[in-house]
Amino acid sequence: MLQYRLVGFRSALVFRVFLLSTAVAAQLFSSVFNAPALAQEKPASDINNQERRLIELAQTTAAIAGGARFCRFDTDDIEEFISKADARIVLLARDDYQKVLGRLEFKNILAATSARPPAIGCEKLAIQFDTILRESR
């Protein structure tokens, strides 16, 4: 079961990173970093959607940060990106459980993606990463 989950996870991660273009990623992350947090009083039907968004945010931001680490981008820029992603995870989380869930997902994806080159290559990731940071400032 774990092996099946890892294979599916790897292919999903590679597919997501590959499809992100510079313009789309910049727009997505600028809106994610600057959008107001979800309201704390959501109906039960919205909880799964909120957790899904939280996990997607953690996975996507960690994949970009991990690729940046692998490609040896500026350490200060990477730490700035990671701290902004962590702050956004905390804002989106409804409770302590979701904070832990988002942070663990981020940490695990970051570790995994730091060990291999990004699917889109370091040059394209550098453009994407710089654009995202510039838009979030």
N, C-alpha and C positions, 0 to 999 in steps of 0.2 A: 504494500500500500504506500509506504513512504517513497519507494523508488518510483512508482507511478506518479506520485505527487511532485517529486523533484523533476522528473522529465517534463511533465506538463508545465511546471513552473518555469523551467529553463526556456522552453520554447515560447511561452507567453512573454517572458521577459525580453528575449531577443526580438520577438515580433514587435513589442511595444517600443523598444528603443530604436529599432530600425525605422519605424513609421513616423517618428517624431521629426518634423522638419523644423528649421530654425524659426520661421515666422509663427508657426502653430505653437511651438514650445514657448516662445517668448510671450505670446498672448495668453496661453494657458497659465503659465506661472506668474505672470504679472497680476492676472485676475485672482489666482489662488492666494498669492501672498498679500494682496491688498483688499480682498473681499472681506466683508464682515463675517464674523463667526456665526455658525448656525445657532438659532435660538435654543435655549436650554430646555424649553418645554415643548417637545415634539411628540406627536402621537406615536403609539407603538408601531404603526405601519411604516413610519419614517426611520425607525431605528436601524433597520437593516440597510436601508439606502445610505444613511449617514455613516455606518460602519464601513460599507463598501467604498464610499468616497474617501474616507479616512485611510483605508488600506491602499487604495489606488494612489493617493497622494504620497503615502510613505514609500510605496514601491517605485513610483516614477522619480521622485526626488532622490531617493537612495541610489537608483540606477545611474542617474546623472552624476551624483557626487562620487560614486564608486568609479565610474569611468574617468572622472577628473583626477581622482587619486592615481589610477593606473597610468594615465597619461602624464602624470607629474605636473599638473597645473600649479599655479601659485597657492601655497598652503593657506595663506590668509584668506584668499578668495574662497577656497574650499570650505574653510571653517565658517566664514560668513554665510555661505550657502546652507551649510548644515544647520547653523543656529537659526536661520530664518525658516528652514523646513521644520525644525523641532518646534519652534514657536507656533507655526501654523497647525501642526498636529495637536498641540495643546489647546489651541483655540477651537479646533473642530471637535475635539473630544467632549462627549457629554458628561463623562464621569472618570474616575480614576482607572476603571477597567479599560476604557477606550484609550486613555493616555498610554497605559502600559502596552496595550495591543498595537497601537500605532508606532510607539517607540521601538518595540521589539521587531516589528516588521521592517522598520527602517534600518535598524542595526544589522539584521540578518542579510538583507538585500545589499546593504553597503559593503559588508564583508565579502559577500559572494562576487559582486561586480568589481571590487577593487583588485581581484585576482586575475582578471582576464580582460583583454582589450574590448572596447565597446564595439558593438556590431556596426555602427556607422563610421567608425574610425576616429582617431584623435583629432584630425583637422576639422571635421564637421562638428564634432562634439565641442571643440574649442570655440567655434563660432556661436553655437547654440548656448553654451555655458556663459560666454561673455554677454550675449544678448539678454539672457535671463537675469543675470546679475545687474546689468545696467537698467533694465526695466523695473527691477524690484527696489532700486535705490530711490 
